[in-house]
């Protein structure tokens, strides 16, 4: 109800906080949604890998951070390559390709286990990073190209808001999916099925590992194995959900961004930054 009132109110203001009238433009809405979903996926991936590399593989925070570095660097490479692909594929084609590449990376993440050869993970990180670079770079300009020139600044502000919202939703939604799957699939060893200890172990993988440190060696090893297996079930489910979502949005981008001009006049970009 409050969201509906906010939408109604913003449409009637001369200087609205968010110009919701921009969403009446198909290509603008598609640009904002694909931006939101791209950052949604990237935020979820960073959260998922931070937990996986440290709590399942036992890597240090420094090693886990460095392991994800190729994904970020390849995003910069994707941003450079995107401009070269626009004349060949069109803006809609480049954004759809980037989202599809991300979907493929998340499908690979459904195979992650308790052991990892980093060299087999590296291609998926690079492909996903380049895909994010394609989507972000092209869509940032798409937002400006699909809005009226006099509303370019407002369009850029909406785009920034979508980035923030997408990041928050990615952590909240997929973090919830992962945690719910963990709790549903965790099979506690005998003797830990009830009480405070069992309840703490069900909270999260980190809690289960903390509980294991106070248990006898054999029981602790059983608990850690069970918790890691349940966590990986959650990772696989979250990866499937994200891959499917990205594939659907790739199709949306392919259709919704048709007709966006390949070349955006410089004055439009200048208006957005002023």
Secondary structure in CASP SS format (residue, H / E / C, confidence):
PFRMAT SS
TARGET T0000
AUTHOR 0000-0000-0000
METHOD secondary structure of the structure
MODEL  1
X C 1.00
X H 1.00
X H 1.00
X H 1.00
X H 1.00
X H 1.00
X H 1.00
X H 1.00
X H 1.00
X H 1.00
X H 1.00
X C 1.00
X C 1.00
X C 1.00
X C 1.00
X C 1.00
X C 1.00
X C 1.00
X C 1.00
X H 1.00
X H 1.00
X H 1.00
X H 1.00
X H 1.00
X C 1.00
X H 1.00
X H 1.00
X H 1.00
X H 1.00
X H 1.00
X H 1.00
X H 1.00
X H 1.00
X H 1.00
X H 1.00
X H 1.00
X H 1.00
X H 1.00
X H 1.00
X H 1.00
X H 1.00
X H 1.00
X H 1.00
X H 1.00
X H 1.00
X H 1.00
X H 1.00
X H 1.00
X H 1.00
X H 1.00
X H 1.00
X H 1.00
X H 1.00
X H 1.00
X H 1.00
X H 1.00
X C 1.00
X C 1.00
X C 1.00
X C 1.00
X H 1.00
X H 1.00
X H 1.00
X H 1.00
X H 1.00
X H 1.00
X H 1.00
X H 1.00
X H 1.00
X H 1.00
X H 1.00
X H 1.00
X H 1.00
X H 1.00
X H 1.00
X H 1.00
X H 1.00
X H 1.00
X H 1.00
X H 1.00
X H 1.00
X H 1.00
X H 1.00
X H 1.00
X H 1.00
X H 1.00
X H 1.00
X H 1.00
X H 1.00
X H 1.00
X H 1.00
X H 1.00
X H 1.00
X H 1.00
X H 1.00
X H 1.00
X H 1.00
X H 1.00
X H 1.00
X H 1.00
X H 1.00
X H 1.00
X H 1.00
X H 1.00
X H 1.00
X H 1.00
X H 1.00
X H 1.00
X H 1.00
X C 1.00
X C 1.00
X C 1.00
X C 1.00
X C 1.00
X C 1.00
X C 1.00
X C 1.00
X H 1.00
X H 1.00
X H 1.00
X H 1.00
X H 1.00
X H 1.00
X H 1.00
X H 1.00
X H 1.00
X H 1.00
X H 1.00
X H 1.00
X H 1.00
X H 1.00
X H 1.00
X H 1.00
X H 1.00
X H 1.00
X H 1.00
X H 1.00
X H 1.00
X H 1.00
X H 1.00
X H 1.00
X H 1.00
X H 1.00
X H 1.00
X H 1.00
X C 1.00
X C 1.00
X C 1.00
X H 1.00
X H 1.00
X H 1.00
X H 1.00
X H 1.00
X H 1.00
X H 1.00
X H 1.00
X H 1.00
X H 1.00
X H 1.00
X H 1.00
X H 1.00
X H 1.00
X H 1.00
X H 1.00
X H 1.00
X H 1.00
X H 1.00
X H 1.00
X H 1.00
X H 1.00
X H 1.00
X H 1.00
X H 1.00
X H 1.00
X H 1.00
X H 1.00
X H 1.00
X H 1.00
X H 1.00
X H 1.00
X H 1.00
X H 1.00
X H 1.00
X H 1.00
X H 1.00
X C 1.00
X C 1.00
X C 1.00
X C 1.00
X C 1.00
X C 1.00
X C 1.00
X C 1.00
X C 1.00
X H 1.00
X H 1.00
X H 1.00
X H 1.00
X H 1.00
X H 1.00
X H 1.00
X H 1.00
X H 1.00
X C 1.00
X H 1.00
X H 1.00
X H 1.00
X H 1.00
X H 1.00
X H 1.00
X H 1.00
X H 1.00
X C 1.00
X C 1.00
X C 1.00
X C 1.00
X H 1.00
X H 1.00
X H 1.00
X H 1.00
X H 1.00
X H 1.00
X H 1.00
X H 1.00
X H 1.00
X H 1.00
X H 1.00
X H 1.00
X H 1.00
X H 1.00
X H 1.00
X H 1.00
X H 1.00
X H 1.00
X H 1.00
X H 1.00
X H 1.00
X H 1.00
X H 1.00
X H 1.00
X H 1.00
X H 1.00
X H 1.00
X H 1.00
X H 1.00
X H 1.00
X H 1.00
X H 1.00
X H 1.00
X H 1.00
X H 1.00
X H 1.00
X H 1.00
X H 1.00
X H 1.00
X H 1.00
X C 1.00
X C 1.00
X C 1.00
X C 1.00
X C 1.00
X C 1.00
X C 1.00
X C 1.00
X C 1.00
X H 1.00
X H 1.00
X H 1.00
X H 1.00
X H 1.00
X H 1.00
X H 1.00
X H 1.00
X C 1.00
END
